[in-house]
Amino acid sequence: MAIATPSVTDVCRAAKAASRRLAALPTAEKDAALLAIADALVARTPEILEANARDLEAGREAGLSDALLDRLLLDEARVAAIAQQVRDIAALPDPVGEVIDGFRLPNGLDVAKTRTPLGVVAVVYEARPNVTIDAAALCLKSGNAIVLRGSSSATHSNAVLASIAADNAPVPGSVGLVAGGGREELKDLATQDDLVDLIIPRGGEGLKRALTEVATVPMIFAASGNCHVYVDADADLAMARDIIINAKTQRPGVCNAAETLLVHEDVADAFLPDALRALRNAGVELRGDERVRRLDDAVLAAGDEDWDTEFLALTLAVGVVGSVEEAIDHVNRHGSGHSEAIVTGRYASARAFELGVDAACVYVNASTRFTDGGEFGFGAEIGNSTQKLHARGPIGLRELCSFKYVVRGDGHVRS
């Protein structure tokens, strides 16, 4: 006898009902559920790895790139790290009910602006099965129900991970997974106005476009990362070399990896030969402008599209600029608003870059690889928002809340 699969609407309706109970749930109950999820992840690691191995095998047969396979991969260490992140989230302060602002009106009314859960959050994501647990844990802690929609490349991994979260959730129906159905299912989820309060796409520009075309539910984009490292005229060149090597090669298939290196013309001759050699030795394919290629004729010529490309691989575009202002202009024309870095010993340059670059995260003398909810002390993240409303940067507990005004009086009536 076939078992009926719940429809997208059924999953969203169950999440909506659960969200009302979650919003009022005591912190201790939410934390206990998160710790149970963490323990279950460890206990069911062999089952998780078996499911992940099936996804990896299918991915290799489908010709997925090494970077995408790395995103998909789970091993014992990664599962243990996911479980630890859940415990870290449990240990964080509960944002629900936090008073953001408060004041007393001249008429004696007390007004408190307090954090409140959004309600039902849908997360649509590609590869990365860890997002299943990160997103579920953050939503449960912040009093939100969650509807998960992963990609076909992680079908088996997501099914096991979502079942672990759902089985240990504090309220039945508060964690739901929809799978299969392709674009029609995606459209169905993105148009559940009455049941879903927010949808967060975490993936590339293709996913962003697909949802933008159909969505009627409000969205926060956790989309692409075309990130830059700019080496200023006053940079410590050894520091700059270490930063670009880390930003490009430490994990090239993620959204906070650097895709373009810009170098001030005053230090190009001193910096680029050694830096390009180190990058090439690390396996990086280099594509440069004319000034870069004059210094190293082994560098491939960069086309116009290279400056706009999120390679997600060991490929790097390299250019020479005449000033910090030119670097800022380049970043704002070609960047995706994710993470941008300047390496400099001059305060004025750093300040100009901080103020001039339009991005969620701006770094001074540090790698872009730190743009991550876990690194920022959020426990984990659902993604990194590259837009400006209502959240920007890593999406953690507070970003999964709206607010309400609670007004207390003593028989006040308005005349």
C-alpha positions in Angstrom: 0.0 0.0 0.0 1.5 3.4 -1.0 1.9 6.0 1.6 0.5 9.4 0.7 3.1 12.2 0.6 1.8 15.4 2.1 1.4 18.3 -0.3 3.2 21.6 0.0 0.1 23.2 1.3 -0.4 20.4 3.9 3.2 20.9 5.1 2.8 24.7 5.3 -0.6 24.4 7.1 0.9 22.2 9.7 3.8 24.6 10.2 1.4 27.5 10.6 -0.5 25.7 13.3 2.7 24.8 15.1 4.1 28.4 14.8 1.4 29.7 17.1 2.4 27.3 19.9 6.1 27.8 19.3 5.8 31.6 19.7 4.7 31.1 23.3 7.0 28.2 24.2 9.3 28.6 27.2 13.0 28.9 26.4 13.7 25.7 28.4 11.5 23.6 26.2 13.1 24.9 23.0 16.6 24.4 24.4 15.8 20.8 25.5 14.5 20.0 22.0 17.7 21.4 20.4 19.9 19.3 22.7 17.9 16.3 21.8 18.4 17.0 18.1 22.2 17.4 18.7 22.3 14.0 20.5 20.3 12.3 17.8 22.7 13.6 15.1 25.6 12.0 16.9 23.6 8.8 17.5 22.4 8.5 13.9 25.7 9.5 12.3 26.1 6.1 10.5 22.6 6.5 8.9 23.4 10.1 7.9 26.7 9.1 6.3 25.1 6.2 4.4 22.4 8.6 3.0 25.1 11.2 2.1 27.2 8.5 0.3 24.2 7.8 -1.9 23.9 11.5 -2.7 27.6 11.8 -3.4 27.6 8.8 -5.8 24.7 10.3 -7.7 26.4 13.7 -7.8 29.6 12.2 -9.3 27.6 10.4 -11.9 25.8 13.6 -12.7 29.1 15.4 -13.2 28.9 17.8 -10.2 32.1 19.9 -9.8 34.5 19.3 -7.0 33.3 22.5 -5.2 29.7 21.3 -5.3 30.7 17.8 -4.1 32.6 19.5 -1.2 29.4 21.4 -0.3 27.5 18.2 -0.4 29.9 16.1 1.6 29.3 15.0 5.2 31.7 13.0 7.3 31.9 12.2 11.0 33.7 15.5 11.7 31.2 17.6 9.8 28.2 15.9 11.5 29.9 16.4 14.9 30.4 20.1 14.0 26.7 20.4 13.0 25.7 18.9 16.3 27.9 21.3 18.2 26.4 24.2 16.4 23.0 23.1 17.5 24.3 23.0 21.1 25.8 26.4 20.6 22.4 27.8 19.5 20.7 26.2 22.5 23.2 28.1 24.7 22.4 31.5 23.2 20.0 33.9 24.7 16.4 33.5 23.5 15.5 36.6 21.4 11.8 36.1 21.8 10.4 38.8 24.2 13.6 40.8 24.3 12.9 44.4 24.8 14.5 46.5 22.1 13.3 49.8 23.3 10.9 51.1 26.0 9.5 54.4 27.1 6.7 56.0 29.1 4.3 58.4 27.3 3.3 61.7 29.0 -0.1 60.1 29.6 1.4 57.3 31.6 1.2 54.5 29.0 4.3 52.2 29.1 5.4 51.2 25.6 7.8 48.3 25.0 9.2 47.3 21.6 9.8 43.6 21.8 11.1 40.9 19.5 8.6 38.3 18.3 8.9 35.4 15.9 8.2 35.8 12.2 5.9 32.8 12.2 6.6 30.3 9.4 9.9 30.5 7.6 10.6 28.6 4.4 14.2 28.0 3.4 15.1 26.9 -0.2 18.7 25.8 -0.6 21.1 24.0 -2.9 23.4 21.1 -2.0 24.7 21.8 1.6 22.7 19.4 3.7 24.1 21.1 6.9 21.6 23.9 6.1 18.8 21.5 7.0 19.9 21.4 10.6 21.3 24.9 10.9 18.0 26.4 9.6 15.8 24.2 11.7 17.7 24.9 14.9 17.8 28.6 14.4 14.0 28.7 13.6 13.0 26.6 16.6 15.1 28.6 19.0 13.6 31.9 17.7 10.1 30.4 18.0 9.5 29.9 14.3 8.2 26.9 12.4 10.2 26.0 9.3 9.5 24.5 5.9 12.6 23.1 4.2 13.1 22.6 0.5 16.5 21.3 -0.4 17.9 20.3 -3.8 17.7 17.0 -5.5 21.4 16.6 -5.2 21.0 16.1 -1.4 17.7 14.3 -1.3 18.8 11.4 0.9 20.9 13.4 3.3 18.2 16.0 3.8 15.5 13.4 4.4 17.4 11.8 7.3 18.5 15.2 8.8 15.0 16.7 8.5 13.5 13.6 10.2 15.9 14.0 13.1 14.9 17.6 13.5 11.2 16.9 13.1 11.2 13.9 15.5 12.8 15.9 18.3 11.0 19.3 17.7 9.1 20.7 20.6 5.9 21.0 18.7 4.6 18.5 16.0 4.6 20.0 12.5 7.1 22.7 13.4 9.8 21.2 11.0 8.5 20.2 7.5 10.3 19.0 4.4 9.0 19.2 0.9 10.9 17.3 -1.8 10.4 16.5 -5.5 8.2 18.3 -7.9 10.7 20.7 -9.5 9.7 24.2 -10.5 6.0 23.6 -9.9 6.6 22.7 -6.3 8.9 25.7 -5.9 6.2 28.0 -7.2 3.6 26.3 -4.9 5.8 27.0 -1.9 6.7 30.6 -2.9 3.0 31.5 -3.2 1.7 30.3 0.1 0.9 33.8 1.3 -1.6 32.8 3.9 0.6 30.2 5.5 4.3 31.3 5.0 5.6 34.6 6.4 9.1 34.6 4.8 11.0 32.6 2.3 14.8 32.6 2.3 16.5 31.3 -0.9 20.1 30.1 -0.2 21.8 29.5 -3.5 23.1 31.0 -6.7 21.6 33.6 -9.0 19.6 30.9 -10.9 17.6 30.1 -7.7 17.2 33.8 -7.0 15.8 34.4 -10.4 13.5 31.4 -10.3 11.9 32.6 -7.1 11.8 36.3 -8.1 9.7 35.4 -11.1 6.9 33.6 -9.1 7.1 34.5 -5.4 4.3 36.3 -3.6 5.7 35.5 -0.1 8.2 38.1 1.1 11.9 37.1 0.6 15.3 37.7 2.0 18.0 36.7 -0.4 21.0 34.7 0.8 22.4 34.5 -2.6 25.7 34.8 -4.4 29.0 36.0 -3.1 31.3 37.8 -5.7 33.8 38.9 -3.1 36.9 41.0 -3.5 40.2 41.6 -1.7 41.9 44.9 -2.4 45.5 45.4 -1.5 46.2 49.1 -0.9 49.4 51.1 -1.5 50.1 51.1 2.2 49.4 47.4 2.8 51.7 45.0 4.7 52.4 42.8 1.7 53.1 39.6 3.6 49.8 40.1 5.4 48.1 40.7 2.1 49.5 37.5 0.6 48.3 35.4 3.5 44.8 37.0 3.4 44.2 36.4 -0.3 45.6 32.8 -0.1 43.1 32.1 2.7 40.2 34.0 1.2 40.6 32.1 -2.2 41.9 28.7 -1.3 40.7 27.8 2.3 37.4 26.6 0.9 36.8 27.9 -2.7 33.3 26.6 -3.2 31.6 28.8 -0.6 30.0 32.2 -0.9 32.5 34.1 1.2 35.5 33.0 -0.8 37.3 35.7 -2.7 36.7 35.8 -6.5 38.7 38.9 -7.4 42.0 40.4 -6.2 42.6 44.1 -6.8 46.0 45.6 -6.2 47.1 49.3 -6.1 49.5 50.2 -8.9 52.1 51.5 -6.5 52.7 48.0 -5.0 51.8 45.9 -8.0 55.4 45.2 -9.0 56.4 44.4 -5.4 53.3 42.3 -4.5 52.0 40.5 -7.5 54.9 38.2 -8.7 55.2 36.5 -5.3 51.4 36.5 -4.6 50.6 35.1 -8.1 53.2 32.4 -7.7 51.8 31.4 -4.3 48.3 31.3 -5.7 49.4 29.2 -8.7 51.2 26.8 -6.4 47.9 26.4 -4.5 46.2 25.3 -7.7 44.5 28.6 -8.6 43.8 29.5 -12.2 44.6 33.2 -12.7 42.8 35.6 -15.1 44.2 39.1 -15.2 44.0 42.5 -16.9 46.8 43.8 -19.1 48.8 45.3 -16.3 48.8 42.0 -14.4 49.7 40.0 -17.5 52.7 42.3 -18.1 54.1 41.2 -14.8 53.2 37.5 -15.3 52.6 36.3 -18.9 51.3 32.9 -17.6 48.2 34.6 -16.3 45.2 34.2 -18.7 43.5 37.2 -20.1 40.4 38.2 -18.1 37.3 38.8 -20.0 34.5 41.2 -19.1 32.4 38.4 -17.6 35.2 37.3 -15.2 34.8 40.4 -13.1 31.1 39.5 -12.5 31.6 35.8 -12.0 31.3 33.9 -8.7 33.6 31.1 -9.7 33.1 28.9 -6.6 36.3 27.2 -7.7 40.1 27.7 -7.7 39.8 30.5 -10.2 40.6 34.1 -9.5 40.3 37.4 -11.4 43.2 39.8 -10.8 43.3 43.5 -11.6 45.4 46.6 -10.9 43.8 49.9 -9.9 45.1 53.4 -9.4 43.5 54.3 -6.1 41.3 53.2 -3.3 38.5 55.1 -5.0 39.0 53.1 -8.2 38.9 49.9 -6.1 35.6 51.0 -4.4 34.1 51.8 -7.8 35.1 48.4 -9.1 33.7 46.5 -6.1 30.4 48.4 -6.3 30.1 47.8 -10.0 30.9 44.1 -10.0 30.3 42.8 -6.4 27.2 41.1 -5.1 27.0 43.0 -1.8 28.3 40.0 0.2 31.8 40.5 1.7 34.6 42.8 0.7 38.1 43.3 2.2 40.8 45.9 2.1 44.4 45.3 3.3 46.0 48.6 4.3 48.1 50.3 6.9 46.5 53.7 6.2 43.4 54.7 8.3 42.1 57.1 5.6 42.0 54.3 3.0 40.4 51.9 5.4 37.7 54.4 6.3 37.1 55.3 2.7 36.6 51.6 1.9 34.3 51.0 4.9 32.1 53.9 4.0 32.2 53.6 0.2 31.7 49.9 -0.3 28.1 48.7 -0.5 28.2 45.3 1.1 26.8 43.4 4.0 30.3 42.8 5.5 33.4 44.9 5.0 36.8 43.7 6.3 39.9 45.7 7.1 43.1 43.5 7.2 41.1 40.2 7.5 39.9 37.4 5.2 36.4 37.4 3.8 36.1 33.9 5.0 34.9 35.1 8.4 31.4 36.0 7.1 29.6 33.2 8.8 27.0 33.0 11.6 29.1 30.6 13.6 32.2 32.8 13.3 30.1 35.9 14.3 28.9 34.1 17.5 25.4 33.4 16.2 25.7 29.6 16.6 25.0 29.1 12.9 23.3 31.0 10.1 20.5 30.3 7.6 22.5 32.3 5.1 24.1 35.7 4.5 21.6 38.3 3.3 22.9 40.5 0.5 19.9 42.8 0.6 19.0 45.6 3.1 15.5 44.8 4.4 14.8 43.6 6.9 18.1 41.8 7.6 21.6 42.1 6.2 24.6 39.9 6.7 24.5 36.5 8.5 20.9 35.6 9.3 20.8 34.4 12.9 18.3 34.3 15.8 17.5 38.0 16.0 17.2 38.3 12.2 14.5 35.6 12.3 12.4 37.9 14.5 10.1 40.8 13.8 8.9 43.1 16.6 5.7 44.1 18.3 4.8 47.0 20.5 3.4 46.0 23.9 1.6 48.9 25.5 0.5 48.7 29.2 -1.9 51.1 30.8 -4.2 51.5 33.8 -7.6 52.0 32.4 -6.4 54.5 29.8 -8.9 55.7 27.1 -8.2 58.2 24.4 -10.2 61.4 24.5 
